[in-house]
Amino acid sequence: MKFYLTHAYLVLIVMILTLIPGLAVAGNTVGQTGQAASSTGSDPGSDLPGSDPAAAPATLAYTAEDDEFEVDIFQKDQAGQDNHAMIADPLEGLNRAVFVFNDKLYMYGLKPLTKGYVRVVPTVARKGIKNFFNTLFFPIRFVNNLLQGKGEAAGMEFSAFFINITLGFGGLNDFAQKYVGIRLQDEDFGQTLGSYGIGNGFFLMLPVLGPSSLRDVVGRAGDWFIDPLNYVQPWELSGGAAGLEKVNWTSFHIGEYDAFKEAAIDPYTAMRNAYIQNRNALVKDLAGAQKLKNSKE
């Protein structure tokens, strides 16, 4: 059943991809209209919800020159073209509704559950679980390094996997980083598509999963096939392991989301921009983005 659902999901994604050029043209038309209006001193977005310029932090100010990719995922960025939005968001109304749903799910579900988990499970055990899942997801990073032509990074990934499996007690201890100095980079199929020149497409807020883009949704589908958890049987065990990984990861980041919301005038816009900015940086292999990712892990 899972196999057929996955293929149906991929067919749906392909259908959506056929609509992208039209959406991109519409997005570019709106952007050009906004530029023309701003040149005459008017504010074209003043009547739109969430269009307050103060809603996005100044550090997230963006132009097309900051990003290699155009709104149209099938075209690379054109030099000199100025975009006021980091990514097209034609489904903003629906995305905002999903954002509210995810917010409530976190505040009244995941956060209390994680706090209870922290009280019961000691830090050393939680770190071991984190290291174990990081080792388990080795195939995703390894394969995508190869697909991006990063032979050296793939070799380091394999070395770290072998070291942690043998000397790290089955991956419970990150021996490779602590004693060998191997620091792994986050790689996934969404980044691989980006390295091929495929842009973000439009923004999507996914239920439970959080912020994403059309490219990263396709990337998730690609990573699904090389995620070891998806081959664990029965499916209840696979789902339970995925839930444990999420709760355990969250246990190291309690309070970060709350601080983010308090600091943002419009949390939805801030999250959308921060997500796309970070993903673009990861695609470009910017050191700052990888350093931030590694520090959060």
C-alpha positions as a LaTeX table, in Angstrom:
\begin{tabular}{lrrr}
\hline
Residue & $x$ (\AA) & $y$ (\AA) & $z$ (\AA) \\
\hline
Met1 & 0.00 & 0.00 & 0.00 \\
Lys2 & 2.81 & 2.42 & 0.89 \\
Phe3 & 4.44 & 1.68 & $-2.48$ \\
Tyr4 & 1.32 & 2.67 & $-4.45$ \\
Leu5 & 0.70 & 5.76 & $-2.34$ \\
Thr6 & 4.25 & 6.89 & $-2.98$ \\
His7 & 3.84 & 6.55 & $-6.74$ \\
Ala8 & 0.51 & 8.39 & $-6.64$ \\
Tyr9 & 2.26 & 11.14 & $-4.69$ \\
Leu10 & 4.99 & 11.41 & $-7.34$ \\
Val11 & 2.40 & 11.58 & $-10.14$ \\
Leu12 & 0.70 & 14.45 & $-8.32$ \\
Ile13 & 4.04 & 16.26 & $-8.02$ \\
Val14 & 4.68 & 15.88 & $-11.76$ \\
Met15 & 1.25 & 17.36 & $-12.48$ \\
Ile16 & 2.03 & 20.32 & $-10.25$ \\
Leu17 & 5.37 & 20.84 & $-11.97$ \\
Thr18 & 3.59 & 21.41 & $-15.27$ \\
Leu19 & 1.86 & 24.43 & $-13.73$ \\
Ile20 & 5.08 & 26.11 & $-12.59$ \\
Pro21 & 5.91 & 28.11 & $-15.73$ \\
Gly22 & 2.54 & 29.83 & $-15.63$ \\
Leu23 & 2.85 & 30.58 & $-11.93$ \\
Ala24 & 6.35 & 31.92 & $-12.42$ \\
Val25 & 5.18 & 34.23 & $-15.22$ \\
Ala26 & 2.42 & 35.50 & $-12.98$ \\
Gly27 & 4.87 & 36.06 & $-10.14$ \\
Asn28 & 7.28 & 37.93 & $-12.40$ \\
Thr29 & 4.45 & 40.09 & $-13.72$ \\
Val30 & 3.46 & 41.04 & $-10.19$ \\
Gly31 & 7.08 & 41.81 & $-9.34$ \\
Gln32 & 7.46 & 44.04 & $-12.38$ \\
Thr33 & 4.24 & 45.84 & $-11.54$ \\
Gly34 & 5.50 & 46.42 & $-8.00$ \\
Gln35 & 8.76 & 47.86 & $-9.30$ \\
Ala36 & 6.93 & 50.22 & $-11.63$ \\
Ala37 & 4.65 & 51.40 & $-8.85$ \\
Ser38 & 7.53 & 51.92 & $-6.42$ \\
Ser39 & 9.32 & 54.09 & $-8.97$ \\
Thr40 & 6.37 & 56.49 & $-8.90$ \\
Gly41 & 6.37 & 56.66 & $-5.08$ \\
Ser42 & 3.31 & 54.46 & $-4.44$ \\
Asp43 & 3.17 & 51.31 & $-2.32$ \\
Pro44 & 1.58 & 48.52 & $-4.40$ \\
Gly45 & 1.36 & 46.11 & $-1.49$ \\
Ser46 & $-0.03$ & 48.39 & 1.20 \\
Asp47 & $-3.50$ & 46.86 & 0.96 \\
Leu48 & $-2.29$ & 43.25 & 1.08 \\
Pro49 & $-2.17$ & 41.24 & 4.32 \\
Gly50 & 1.34 & 40.56 & 5.54 \\
Ser51 & 2.86 & 43.10 & 3.14 \\
Asp52 & 4.22 & 45.42 & 5.83 \\
Pro53 & 7.94 & 45.84 & 5.03 \\
Ala54 & 8.68 & 45.69 & 8.74 \\
Ala55 & 7.33 & 42.13 & 8.80 \\
Ala56 & 10.64 & 40.85 & 7.41 \\
Pro57 & 13.87 & 41.49 & 9.31 \\
Ala58 & 16.33 & 43.84 & 7.65 \\
Thr59 & 18.92 & 41.06 & 7.62 \\
Leu60 & 16.68 & 39.10 & 5.27 \\
Ala61 & 16.56 & 41.83 & 2.63 \\
Tyr62 & 16.83 & 40.09 & $-0.72$ \\
Thr63 & 17.44 & 40.73 & $-4.35$ \\
Ala64 & 17.86 & 38.32 & $-7.23$ \\
Glu65 & 21.59 & 39.02 & $-7.11$ \\
Asp66 & 21.72 & 37.31 & $-3.71$ \\
Asp67 & 20.33 & 34.07 & $-5.06$ \\
Glu68 & 21.39 & 31.93 & $-7.97$ \\
Phe69 & 17.86 & 30.81 & $-8.74$ \\
Glu70 & 14.82 & 32.44 & $-10.33$ \\
Val71 & 11.22 & 31.93 & $-9.23$ \\
Asp72 & 10.76 & 29.74 & $-12.28$ \\
Ile73 & 12.38 & 26.46 & $-11.26$ \\
Phe74 & 13.27 & 25.68 & $-14.85$ \\
Gln75 & 15.30 & 28.83 & $-15.39$ \\
Lys76 & 18.44 & 30.11 & $-13.74$ \\
Asp77 & 18.62 & 33.58 & $-12.29$ \\
Gln78 & 19.01 & 36.39 & $-14.80$ \\
Ala79 & 21.68 & 38.96 & $-14.02$ \\
Gly80 & 20.45 & 42.35 & $-12.97$ \\
Gln81 & 16.87 & 41.25 & $-12.26$ \\
Asp82 & 15.56 & 42.51 & $-8.92$ \\
Asn83 & 13.05 & 40.47 & $-6.91$ \\
His84 & 11.38 & 41.90 & $-3.82$ \\
Ala85 & 10.13 & 38.50 & $-2.64$ \\
Met86 & 12.46 & 35.63 & $-1.79$ \\
Ile87 & 10.06 & 33.11 & $-3.33$ \\
Ala88 & 6.68 & 33.10 & $-5.01$ \\
Asp89 & 3.84 & 32.34 & $-2.60$ \\
Pro90 & 0.64 & 31.92 & $-4.63$ \\
Leu91 & $-0.89$ & 29.72 & $-1.91$ \\
Glu92 & $-0.21$ & 32.17 & 0.91 \\
Gly93 & $-3.71$ & 31.98 & 2.36 \\
Leu94 & $-3.59$ & 28.19 & 2.60 \\
Asn95 & 0.01 & 28.24 & 3.78 \\
Arg96 & $-0.85$ & 30.65 & 6.60 \\
Ala97 & $-3.68$ & 28.35 & 7.71 \\
Val98 & $-1.29$ & 25.38 & 7.78 \\
Phe99 & 1.24 & 27.52 & 9.67 \\
Val100 & $-1.35$ & 28.18 & 12.38 \\
Phe101 & $-2.16$ & 24.46 & 12.52 \\
Asn102 & 1.52 & 23.55 & 12.88 \\
Asp103 & 1.96 & 26.24 & 15.52 \\
Lys104 & $-0.85$ & 24.83 & 17.65 \\
Leu105 & 0.39 & 21.28 & 17.10 \\
Tyr106 & 3.81 & 22.29 & 18.39 \\
Met107 & 2.62 & 24.40 & 21.32 \\
Tyr108 & 0.02 & 21.93 & 22.62 \\
Gly109 & 1.45 & 18.65 & 21.36 \\
Leu110 & 5.13 & 18.36 & 20.52 \\
Lys111 & 6.44 & 20.89 & 23.04 \\
Pro112 & 4.74 & 19.39 & 26.15 \\
Leu113 & 5.62 & 15.88 & 24.97 \\
Thr114 & 9.26 & 16.87 & 24.48 \\
Lys115 & 9.46 & 18.52 & 27.90 \\
Gly116 & 8.25 & 15.29 & 29.48 \\
Tyr117 & 10.75 & 13.36 & 27.40 \\
Val118 & 13.60 & 15.58 & 28.64 \\
Arg119 & 12.60 & 14.96 & 32.27 \\
Val120 & 12.70 & 11.20 & 31.77 \\
Val121 & 15.62 & 10.70 & 29.37 \\
Pro122 & 19.03 & 12.01 & 30.49 \\
Thr123 & 21.13 & 14.21 & 28.21 \\
Val124 & 23.77 & 11.56 & 27.56 \\
Ala125 & 21.11 & 9.14 & 26.33 \\
Arg126 & 19.50 & 11.78 & 24.12 \\
Lys127 & 22.88 & 12.60 & 22.58 \\
Gly128 & 23.42 & 8.91 & 21.88 \\
Ile129 & 20.03 & 8.69 & 20.17 \\
Lys130 & 20.82 & 11.79 & 18.12 \\
Asn131 & 24.14 & 10.31 & 17.01 \\
Phe132 & 22.47 & 7.00 & 16.17 \\
Phe133 & 19.91 & 8.59 & 13.84 \\
Asn134 & 22.58 & 10.80 & 12.29 \\
Thr135 & 24.55 & 7.65 & 11.47 \\
Leu136 & 21.41 & 5.88 & 10.24 \\
Phe137 & 20.70 & 8.65 & 7.72 \\
Phe138 & 24.16 & 8.19 & 6.17 \\
Pro139 & 22.75 & 6.88 & 2.82 \\
Ile140 & 20.84 & 10.13 & 2.18 \\
Arg141 & 23.92 & 12.31 & 2.61 \\
Phe142 & 26.26 & 9.88 & 0.86 \\
Val143 & 24.12 & 9.39 & $-2.25$ \\
Asn144 & 23.41 & 13.11 & $-2.64$ \\
Asn145 & 27.10 & 13.92 & $-2.30$ \\
Leu146 & 27.74 & 11.53 & $-5.19$ \\
Leu147 & 24.89 & 13.01 & $-7.25$ \\
Gln148 & 26.40 & 16.47 & $-6.75$ \\
Gly149 & 29.83 & 15.28 & $-7.80$ \\
Lys150 & 31.33 & 15.80 & $-4.34$ \\
Gly151 & 33.65 & 12.81 & $-4.29$ \\
Glu152 & 35.76 & 14.03 & $-1.37$ \\
Ala153 & 32.69 & 14.79 & 0.76 \\
Ala154 & 31.25 & 11.36 & $-0.09$ \\
Gly155 & 34.52 & 9.74 & 0.98 \\
Met156 & 34.48 & 11.64 & 4.27 \\
Glu157 & 30.87 & 10.58 & 4.79 \\
Phe158 & 31.73 & 6.93 & 4.27 \\
Ser159 & 34.76 & 7.19 & 6.54 \\
Ala160 & 32.70 & 8.75 & 9.31 \\
Phe161 & 30.03 & 6.06 & 8.92 \\
Phe162 & 32.58 & 3.24 & 9.17 \\
Ile163 & 34.34 & 4.82 & 12.16 \\
Asn164 & 31.12 & 5.52 & 14.07 \\
Ile165 & 29.69 & 2.05 & 13.40 \\
Thr166 & 32.84 & 0.31 & 14.63 \\
Leu167 & 34.45 & 2.58 & 17.23 \\
Gly168 & 31.33 & 4.55 & 18.05 \\
Phe169 & 29.33 & 1.60 & 19.38 \\
Gly170 & 26.96 & 1.28 & 16.43 \\
Gly171 & 26.69 & 5.02 & 15.88 \\
Leu172 & 25.72 & 5.97 & 19.44 \\
Asn173 & 28.95 & 7.94 & 19.80 \\
Asp174 & 30.12 & 10.42 & 17.15 \\
Phe175 & 33.70 & 9.14 & 17.33 \\
Ala176 & 34.54 & 10.50 & 13.87 \\
Gln177 & 33.88 & 14.11 & 14.86 \\
Lys178 & 35.19 & 13.97 & 18.42 \\
Tyr179 & 38.47 & 12.20 & 17.81 \\
Val180 & 39.13 & 12.35 & 14.06 \\
Gly181 & 37.71 & 15.80 & 13.35 \\
Ile182 & 35.34 & 14.80 & 10.54 \\
Arg183 & 32.44 & 17.25 & 10.31 \\
Leu184 & 29.68 & 16.16 & 7.97 \\
Gln185 & 27.66 & 18.48 & 5.76 \\
Asp186 & 23.90 & 18.33 & 5.42 \\
Glu187 & 22.94 & 17.04 & 1.98 \\
Asp188 & 19.58 & 16.02 & 0.57 \\
Phe189 & 17.94 & 15.60 & $-2.82$ \\
Gly190 & 16.42 & 19.07 & $-2.66$ \\
Gln191 & 19.94 & 20.49 & $-2.52$ \\
Thr192 & 20.98 & 18.16 & $-5.32$ \\
Leu193 & 18.21 & 19.53 & $-7.55$ \\
Gly194 & 19.31 & 23.03 & $-6.64$ \\
Ser195 & 22.90 & 22.23 & $-7.60$ \\
Tyr196 & 21.58 & 21.29 & $-11.05$ \\
Gly197 & 20.18 & 24.81 & $-11.45$ \\
Ile198 & 16.58 & 24.02 & $-10.48$ \\
Gly199 & 15.07 & 26.87 & $-8.48$ \\
Asn200 & 12.79 & 26.74 & $-5.46$ \\
Gly201 & 9.51 & 26.99 & $-7.35$ \\
Phe202 & 6.86 & 28.34 & $-4.97$ \\
Phe203 & 6.62 & 28.19 & $-1.20$ \\
Leu204 & 4.68 & 25.48 & 0.61 \\
Met205 & 3.87 & 25.11 & 4.29 \\
Leu206 & 3.38 & 21.39 & 4.85 \\
Pro207 & 1.22 & 20.02 & 7.66 \\
Val208 & 3.41 & 18.65 & 10.47 \\
Leu209 & 6.55 & 18.83 & 8.30 \\
Gly210 & 6.74 & 22.62 & 8.23 \\
Pro211 & 8.18 & 25.04 & 5.64 \\
Ser212 & 9.22 & 23.76 & 2.25 \\
Ser213 & 9.23 & 24.60 & $-1.45$ \\
Leu214 & 8.08 & 22.73 & $-4.52$ \\
Arg215 & 11.66 & 21.70 & $-5.24$ \\
Asp216 & 12.14 & 20.44 & $-1.69$ \\
Val217 & 8.87 & 18.50 & $-1.80$ \\
Val218 & 10.23 & 16.66 & $-4.83$ \\
Gly219 & 13.49 & 16.30 & $-2.91$ \\
Arg220 & 11.68 & 14.72 & 0.03 \\
Ala221 & 10.12 & 12.19 & $-2.34$ \\
Gly222 & 13.56 & 11.35 & $-3.73$ \\
Asp223 & 15.10 & 10.97 & $-0.28$ \\
Trp224 & 12.22 & 8.71 & 0.74 \\
Phe225 & 13.64 & 5.88 & $-1.37$ \\
Ile226 & 17.05 & 5.98 & 0.36 \\
Asp227 & 15.83 & 6.63 & 3.90 \\
Pro228 & 16.50 & 3.41 & 5.86 \\
Leu229 & 13.56 & 4.08 & 8.19 \\
Asn230 & 11.13 & 3.55 & 5.32 \\
Tyr231 & 12.27 & $-0.06$ & 4.97 \\
Val232 & 11.77 & $-0.97$ & 8.62 \\
Gln233 & 8.95 & $-3.44$ & 9.17 \\
Pro234 & 6.33 & $-3.41$ & 10.52 \\
Trp235 & 5.31 & 0.13 & 9.62 \\
Glu236 & 4.38 & 0.83 & 13.26 \\
Leu237 & 8.02 & 0.40 & 14.20 \\
Ser238 & 9.12 & 2.67 & 11.35 \\
Gly239 & 6.64 & 5.36 & 12.37 \\
Gly240 & 7.61 & 5.06 & 16.02 \\
Ala241 & 11.30 & 5.45 & 15.18 \\
Ala242 & 10.56 & 8.54 & 13.07 \\
Gly243 & 8.54 & 10.02 & 15.95 \\
Leu244 & 11.34 & 9.31 & 18.41 \\
Glu245 & 13.86 & 11.01 & 16.13 \\
Lys246 & 11.66 & 14.12 & 15.90 \\
Val247 & 11.03 & 14.36 & 19.64 \\
Asn248 & 14.68 & 13.70 & 20.44 \\
Trp249 & 15.83 & 16.39 & 17.99 \\
Thr250 & 13.32 & 18.85 & 19.41 \\
Ser251 & 14.62 & 18.19 & 22.93 \\
Phe252 & 17.81 & 20.07 & 22.02 \\
His253 & 15.90 & 23.07 & 20.63 \\
Ile254 & 13.11 & 23.79 & 23.11 \\
Gly255 & 12.50 & 27.53 & 23.29 \\
Glu256 & 14.05 & 28.42 & 19.94 \\
Tyr257 & 10.74 & 28.54 & 18.09 \\
Asp258 & 9.13 & 30.59 & 20.88 \\
Ala259 & 11.97 & 33.11 & 20.74 \\
Phe260 & 11.67 & 33.24 & 16.97 \\
Lys261 & 7.95 & 34.04 & 17.14 \\
Glu262 & 8.45 & 36.75 & 19.77 \\
Ala263 & 11.17 & 38.44 & 17.70 \\
Ala264 & 9.15 & 38.45 & 14.46 \\
Ile265 & 6.41 & 40.95 & 13.64 \\
Asp266 & 4.93 & 38.45 & 11.17 \\
Pro267 & 6.20 & 34.96 & 12.13 \\
Tyr268 & 4.89 & 33.37 & 8.92 \\
Thr269 & 6.75 & 35.77 & 6.64 \\
Ala270 & 9.88 & 35.59 & 8.79 \\
Met271 & 9.85 & 31.78 & 8.71 \\
Arg272 & 9.27 & 31.67 & 4.95 \\
Asn273 & 12.14 & 34.05 & 4.25 \\
Ala274 & 14.50 & 32.43 & 6.76 \\
Tyr275 & 13.80 & 28.98 & 5.35 \\
Ile276 & 14.40 & 29.97 & 1.73 \\
Gln277 & 17.48 & 32.00 & 2.61 \\
Asn278 & 18.97 & 29.05 & 4.48 \\
Arg279 & 18.14 & 26.57 & 1.73 \\
Asn280 & 19.70 & 28.81 & $-0.92$ \\
Ala281 & 22.82 & 29.10 & 1.21 \\
Leu282 & 23.00 & 25.31 & 1.64 \\
Val283 & 22.70 & 24.82 & $-2.12$ \\
Lys284 & 25.59 & 27.22 & $-2.62$ \\
Asp285 & 27.55 & 25.43 & 0.11 \\
Leu286 & 28.03 & 28.65 & 2.03 \\
Ala287 & 30.14 & 28.01 & 5.11 \\
Gly288 & 27.85 & 30.01 & 7.37 \\
Ala289 & 24.78 & 27.93 & 6.58 \\
Gln290 & 26.61 & 24.65 & 7.12 \\
Lys291 & 28.12 & 25.98 & 10.35 \\
Leu292 & 24.65 & 26.95 & 11.57 \\
Lys293 & 23.28 & 23.53 & 10.67 \\
Asn294 & 26.13 & 21.74 & 12.43 \\
Ser295 & 25.79 & 23.87 & 15.54 \\
Lys296 & 22.06 & 23.07 & 15.76 \\
Glu297 & 22.79 & 19.37 & 15.59 \\
\hline
\end{tabular}
